[in-house]
Amino acid sequence: MKNVLGILNNIESYLCRFLLAVFVSLLFLQVVVRTFFNFSFSWVEELSVYMFVWFVFFGASYAAKMGAHNRVTFQFKFLPDRAIKYIEAFADLFWICFNVYFVYLALDFIFNRMNRFQSSQTLGFHLSWVYIVLPIAFALMTFRILQVNYKKIILNEDLRDPDSIDLDEVRAELEGNVSQSGDEESK
């Protein structure tokens, strides 16, 4: 049960890794086949584009999970740390509202407004299989936003944006690792 929860908690990461590996491999195959055999597969580029689109949307959900979406944070320098998480949560309410409305619009488009005969050019499957990523990813992103706010407000966890790590902290950590490995070598 713990493994299943671990997989579900990191589903975006696993999906992004899989999609990236497959579409890069397909594009590499296409380049090799074109270069050496003067031949190309008609379906590779189309499938790679669809996989890239899925990669982008699941990557956006993963960024929401990590709290790594871009935000304007300059104004927070003048506020106490305690207030920042509540202001961000309030701003996230607008994001959640947008996501819920977008999920509604995407489902309406896919199931009610999309041409029933619209299919992929070379692969031949219905394009609703490509567009279904929209409601899935935005619903997952909404869940991740709620999860991050729960961790920050209720559990009082410090979830910092991975991009906001101070460069001096990284340098100090690297220098600490270098000096530790030097100490181990001298023993």
C-alpha positions as a Markdown table, in Angstrom:
| # | Residue | x | y | z |
|---|---|---|---|---|
| 1 | Met | 0.0 | 0.0 | 0.0 |
| 2 | Lys | 2.9 | 2.4 | 0.8 |
| 3 | Asn | 4.4 | 1.7 | -2.6 |
| 4 | Val | 1.1 | 2.5 | -4.4 |
| 5 | Leu | 0.8 | 5.8 | -2.4 |
| 6 | Gly | 4.4 | 6.7 | -3.3 |
| 7 | Ile | 3.8 | 6.1 | -7.0 |
| 8 | Leu | 0.6 | 8.1 | -6.9 |
| 9 | Asn | 2.3 | 10.9 | -5.0 |
| 10 | Asn | 4.9 | 11.1 | -7.7 |
| 11 | Ile | 2.8 | 10.2 | -10.8 |
| 12 | Glu | 3.6 | 13.4 | -12.7 |
| 13 | Ser | 7.4 | 12.8 | -12.2 |
| 14 | Tyr | 7.1 | 9.2 | -13.5 |
| 15 | Leu | 4.9 | 10.2 | -16.4 |
| 16 | Cys | 7.2 | 13.1 | -17.4 |
| 17 | Arg | 10.3 | 10.9 | -17.3 |
| 18 | Phe | 8.6 | 8.2 | -19.4 |
| 19 | Leu | 7.2 | 10.7 | -21.9 |
| 20 | Leu | 10.6 | 12.5 | -22.2 |
| 21 | Ala | 12.5 | 9.3 | -22.7 |
| 22 | Val | 10.1 | 8.0 | -25.3 |
| 23 | Phe | 9.7 | 11.1 | -27.4 |
| 24 | Val | 13.4 | 11.9 | -27.4 |
| 25 | Ser | 14.2 | 8.3 | -28.4 |
| 26 | Leu | 11.6 | 8.5 | -31.2 |
| 27 | Leu | 13.0 | 11.7 | -32.5 |
| 28 | Phe | 16.6 | 10.3 | -32.3 |
| 29 | Leu | 15.4 | 7.3 | -34.3 |
| 30 | Gln | 13.8 | 9.6 | -36.9 |
| 31 | Val | 17.1 | 11.5 | -37.3 |
| 32 | Val | 19.2 | 8.3 | -37.6 |
| 33 | Val | 16.8 | 6.8 | -40.1 |
| 34 | Arg | 16.6 | 10.0 | -42.2 |
| 35 | Thr | 20.4 | 10.5 | -42.1 |
| 36 | Phe | 21.6 | 7.0 | -42.8 |
| 37 | Phe | 18.7 | 5.4 | -44.8 |
| 38 | Asn | 17.1 | 8.4 | -46.5 |
| 39 | Phe | 13.8 | 7.3 | -45.1 |
| 40 | Ser | 11.4 | 8.6 | -42.5 |
| 41 | Phe | 8.5 | 7.3 | -40.4 |
| 42 | Ser | 5.4 | 9.5 | -41.0 |
| 43 | Trp | 4.0 | 8.9 | -37.5 |
| 44 | Val | 7.1 | 9.6 | -35.4 |
| 45 | Glu | 6.9 | 13.4 | -35.5 |
| 46 | Glu | 3.2 | 13.5 | -34.8 |
| 47 | Leu | 3.4 | 11.1 | -31.9 |
| 48 | Ser | 6.4 | 13.0 | -30.5 |
| 49 | Val | 4.5 | 16.3 | -30.6 |
| 50 | Tyr | 1.5 | 14.7 | -28.8 |
| 51 | Met | 3.9 | 13.3 | -26.2 |
| 52 | Phe | 5.6 | 16.6 | -25.8 |
| 53 | Val | 2.2 | 18.3 | -25.2 |
| 54 | Trp | 1.4 | 15.7 | -22.5 |
| 55 | Phe | 4.9 | 16.2 | -21.0 |
| 56 | Val | 4.3 | 20.0 | -20.7 |
| 57 | Phe | 1.0 | 19.7 | -19.0 |
| 58 | Phe | 2.1 | 17.0 | -16.5 |
| 59 | Gly | 5.3 | 19.0 | -15.9 |
| 60 | Ala | 3.1 | 22.0 | -15.0 |
| 61 | Ser | 1.3 | 19.8 | -12.5 |
| 62 | Tyr | 4.6 | 18.6 | -11.1 |
| 63 | Ala | 5.8 | 22.2 | -10.8 |
| 64 | Ala | 2.6 | 22.9 | -8.8 |
| 65 | Lys | 3.4 | 20.0 | -6.5 |
| 66 | Met | 6.9 | 21.4 | -5.9 |
| 67 | Gly | 5.6 | 25.0 | -5.5 |
| 68 | Ala | 7.8 | 26.0 | -8.4 |
| 69 | His | 5.4 | 28.0 | -10.5 |
| 70 | Asn | 6.5 | 31.6 | -11.2 |
| 71 | Arg | 5.1 | 34.1 | -8.8 |
| 72 | Val | 5.7 | 37.8 | -8.2 |
| 73 | Thr | 7.3 | 37.7 | -4.7 |
| 74 | Phe | 9.0 | 41.1 | -4.3 |
| 75 | Gln | 6.2 | 42.5 | -2.1 |
| 76 | Phe | 6.7 | 39.6 | 0.3 |
| 77 | Lys | 10.1 | 41.0 | 1.4 |
| 78 | Phe | 8.2 | 43.6 | 3.5 |
| 79 | Leu | 5.9 | 41.1 | 5.2 |
| 80 | Pro | 6.4 | 38.7 | 8.1 |
| 81 | Asp | 7.0 | 35.1 | 7.1 |
| 82 | Arg | 3.8 | 34.1 | 8.9 |
| 83 | Ala | 1.6 | 36.2 | 6.6 |
| 84 | Ile | 3.2 | 35.2 | 3.3 |
| 85 | Lys | 1.8 | 31.7 | 3.3 |
| 86 | Tyr | -1.8 | 33.0 | 3.8 |
| 87 | Ile | -1.5 | 35.6 | 1.1 |
| 88 | Glu | -0.1 | 33.0 | -1.3 |
| 89 | Ala | -3.0 | 30.7 | -0.4 |
| 90 | Phe | -5.5 | 33.4 | -1.1 |
| 91 | Ala | -3.9 | 34.0 | -4.5 |
| 92 | Asp | -4.0 | 30.2 | -5.1 |
| 93 | Leu | -7.8 | 30.4 | -4.7 |
| 94 | Phe | -7.9 | 32.3 | -7.9 |
| 95 | Trp | -5.6 | 29.8 | -9.6 |
| 96 | Ile | -7.9 | 26.9 | -8.3 |
| 97 | Cys | -11.0 | 28.7 | -9.6 |
| 98 | Phe | -9.3 | 29.1 | -13.0 |
| 99 | Asn | -8.3 | 25.4 | -13.1 |
| 100 | Val | -11.8 | 24.2 | -12.2 |
| 101 | Tyr | -13.4 | 26.4 | -14.8 |
| 102 | Phe | -10.8 | 25.2 | -17.4 |
| 103 | Val | -11.5 | 21.5 | -16.5 |
| 104 | Tyr | -15.2 | 22.2 | -17.1 |
| 105 | Leu | -14.5 | 23.9 | -20.5 |
| 106 | Ala | -12.1 | 21.1 | -21.6 |
| 107 | Leu | -14.5 | 18.4 | -20.7 |
| 108 | Asp | -17.3 | 20.2 | -22.5 |
| 109 | Phe | -15.1 | 20.7 | -25.6 |
| 110 | Ile | -14.0 | 17.1 | -25.7 |
| 111 | Phe | -17.3 | 15.4 | -25.1 |
| 112 | Asn | -19.8 | 17.9 | -26.5 |
| 113 | Arg | -18.2 | 20.4 | -29.0 |
| 114 | Met | -15.4 | 18.5 | -30.7 |
| 115 | Asn | -16.0 | 17.2 | -34.2 |
| 116 | Arg | -16.7 | 13.4 | -33.8 |
| 117 | Phe | -14.7 | 12.7 | -36.9 |
| 118 | Gln | -11.6 | 14.7 | -36.1 |
| 119 | Ser | -8.7 | 12.3 | -36.1 |
| 120 | Ser | -4.9 | 12.4 | -36.0 |
| 121 | Gln | -3.4 | 13.0 | -39.4 |
| 122 | Thr | -1.0 | 10.0 | -39.6 |
| 123 | Leu | -1.9 | 7.9 | -36.6 |
| 124 | Gly | -5.6 | 7.9 | -37.2 |
| 125 | Phe | -6.9 | 7.9 | -33.6 |
| 126 | His | -9.5 | 10.4 | -32.4 |
| 127 | Leu | -8.0 | 13.6 | -31.2 |
| 128 | Ser | -10.0 | 13.5 | -28.0 |
| 129 | Trp | -7.2 | 11.1 | -26.8 |
| 130 | Val | -4.7 | 13.9 | -27.2 |
| 131 | Tyr | -7.0 | 16.6 | -25.6 |
| 132 | Ile | -7.9 | 14.5 | -22.6 |
| 133 | Val | -4.7 | 15.6 | -21.0 |
| 134 | Leu | -6.2 | 19.0 | -20.4 |
| 135 | Pro | -8.8 | 18.1 | -17.8 |
| 136 | Ile | -6.6 | 15.4 | -16.3 |
| 137 | Ala | -3.6 | 17.7 | -15.8 |
| 138 | Phe | -5.6 | 20.7 | -14.6 |
| 139 | Ala | -7.5 | 18.6 | -12.1 |
| 140 | Leu | -4.2 | 17.1 | -10.9 |
| 141 | Met | -2.7 | 20.6 | -10.7 |
| 142 | Thr | -5.6 | 21.7 | -8.6 |
| 143 | Phe | -5.1 | 18.8 | -6.3 |
| 144 | Arg | -1.4 | 19.6 | -6.0 |
| 145 | Ile | -2.1 | 23.3 | -5.2 |
| 146 | Leu | -4.5 | 22.2 | -2.4 |
| 147 | Gln | -1.9 | 19.7 | -1.2 |
| 148 | Val | 0.9 | 22.3 | -1.1 |
| 149 | Asn | -1.3 | 24.8 | 0.8 |
| 150 | Tyr | -2.3 | 22.0 | 3.3 |
| 151 | Lys | 1.3 | 21.3 | 3.9 |
| 152 | Lys | 2.2 | 24.9 | 4.3 |
| 153 | Ile | -0.7 | 26.1 | 6.4 |
| 154 | Ile | -2.0 | 23.0 | 8.4 |
| 155 | Leu | 1.2 | 21.0 | 8.7 |
| 156 | Asn | 3.4 | 24.1 | 8.9 |
| 157 | Glu | 6.0 | 22.7 | 6.5 |
| 158 | Asp | 8.6 | 24.9 | 4.9 |
| 159 | Leu | 8.1 | 24.2 | 1.2 |
| 160 | Arg | 10.4 | 26.5 | -0.7 |
| 161 | Asp | 10.5 | 26.8 | -4.4 |
| 162 | Pro | 13.5 | 24.8 | -5.7 |
| 163 | Asp | 14.5 | 27.8 | -7.8 |
| 164 | Ser | 14.6 | 30.1 | -4.8 |
| 165 | Ile | 17.5 | 28.4 | -3.1 |
| 166 | Asp | 20.1 | 30.9 | -2.4 |
| 167 | Leu | 23.3 | 30.5 | -4.5 |
| 168 | Asp | 25.4 | 31.0 | -1.4 |
| 169 | Glu | 23.7 | 28.1 | 0.3 |
| 170 | Val | 24.5 | 25.9 | -2.6 |
| 171 | Arg | 28.1 | 27.0 | -2.7 |
| 172 | Ala | 28.5 | 26.4 | 1.0 |
| 173 | Glu | 27.0 | 23.0 | 0.7 |
| 174 | Leu | 29.3 | 22.1 | -2.2 |
| 175 | Glu | 32.3 | 23.4 | -0.3 |
| 176 | Gly | 31.3 | 21.3 | 2.7 |
| 177 | Asn | 31.0 | 18.2 | 0.5 |
| 178 | Val | 34.4 | 18.9 | -1.0 |
| 179 | Ser | 36.1 | 19.4 | 2.3 |
| 180 | Gln | 34.5 | 16.2 | 3.7 |
| 181 | Ser | 35.7 | 14.2 | 0.8 |
| 182 | Gly | 39.2 | 15.7 | 1.3 |
| 183 | Asp | 39.1 | 14.7 | 4.9 |
| 184 | Glu | 38.2 | 11.2 | 4.0 |
| 185 | Glu | 41.0 | 10.9 | 1.5 |
| 186 | Ser | 43.6 | 12.1 | 4.0 |
| 187 | Lys | 42.6 | 9.4 | 6.5 |
